[in-house]
Amino acid sequence: MFKQSITMAAAAATLLLGAVMPAHAASNGKADLGSVVPQGPVEPSSGAPLAWKKPIQDQQMHKMLLIDRLEYGATDGPDNYLWDTQAWFGGDTNKLWLKSEGEGPIHGGSPEDTEFQALYNRTITPFWNAQAGLRYDVNPNPDRGFAVLGLQGLAPYWFETDTALFVSEDGDVSFRGEFEYELLLTQRLIVQPRLEINASAQDVPEYGLGSGLNNTEMGIRLRYEIRREFAPYIGVRWEQTYGDTKDLARAEGESTSSTAFVIGVRAWY
């Protein structure tokens, strides 16, 4: 009986020590990776052992509509309006991605510039998407189409990035890069700087474009998220043309730079 009690006490002490002390520890007190990481070959994409069963792929379809900018701009010249929207539908890896943006004068009828894109989107890393498809510009006339190859995602330090290379039906090549950053002052009050760059490889005078850097648009907006899905904002937007594009604008009697104080809403569903 006495021996049995000693045996039970020793077993309990062993279990207690095993619960509070690591099974294997290095000299610095940290756990030895060899004791917690399974041995043998691993899956390169996940680091999981090859012997483990593959995870079940989520085939559920999702959708989203983002109105990133819907705003009124007050300038020295004619006041204007602007929209910039995106929508997508698909699974975790493959999606149909739609984009539309444009602007026009408040008092002046139809938009001066309207653009639509329909893209196939492929998730290539957790933070990046490759996109390919078509773009069609309705204004200014004449209308024209483009092939699109793009890369969209979240760059290091949390910069939202949307870049694209366009080739028009006439073979003209152009590039656009859009970059945004969100700085949270509170959980609802957010400052968002934004930069857009446009450049062309050739002169396209019928559309007022010269080769090289065409124009930039810089802005900063302060929004308040009444709900996560709906946020009014105020801000300022500054546009500037460069090089041959600037010369073409001057020749047409158009402004080469403008500043607008904006008010608008951002929403997603």
Summary of the structure (lengths in Angstrom):
residues: 269
radius of gyration: 28.0
end to end distance: 72.0
largest distance: 108.1
contacts: 701
relative contact order: 0.10
helix: 13%
strand: 55%
